[in-house]
Amino acid sequence: MTMPSEKYITNLKLAVICSSNMNRSMEAHAFLAKKGFYVKSFGTGDKVKLPGSAADKPNVYDFGVSYDEIYSDLLAKDKTLYTQNGLLHTLDRNRRIKLKPERFQESSDKFDVLITCEERVYDQVLEYMDSKEAVDNSIVHVINIDIQDNLEEATIGAFLISDLCSMLSQSEDLDNDIEEVLHNFEEKCQRPILHSIVFN
């Protein structure tokens, strides 16, 4: 039995993607879900990388290790440090949204719009979408907004992504309107936007 789509404010299926599915994509995921959008979030990196006790000592986890497990690991390593730098708070939010970080390249879900949070991630998404076999040739819009990977920028980024998704959801013919929508959004937010079309 399929779920009725009326519970979402739009039929658009959205994905927000950063490198580790930890900060930027999860902040936007939380924001969009609260607003009633159909949204999932992903990372494109090989591993989930988090700041450690020094710049050359990051905490590295495999995708699929749960937010709970990462939280417990950091708590045991240095509760004070990871409370002060906001990581424990971030993980606490994340585990209320979903079980674990997910890698975009391992997902079989289909989306109408993929929003990436940095140009490197945008390139990785395009590379992956180009490499896989198209199923039904449905159009997917890939949009990049550069968001620095810190807590403050992630919050600002979530507002921007939410604004953009609201503008996209108001279009009755997104494939025709998207250039105009993105142009208006770019003028409003004063950040450069990248946009490509790929096929599912």
Beta strands, then each sheet from edge to edge (+ up, - down):
strand 1: 13-18
strand 2: 38-43
strand 3: 48-50
strand 4: 59-61
strand 5: 113-116
strand 6: 139-145
strand 7: 193-199
sheet 1: 2+ 1+ 5+ 6+ 7-
sheet 2: 3+ 4-
end
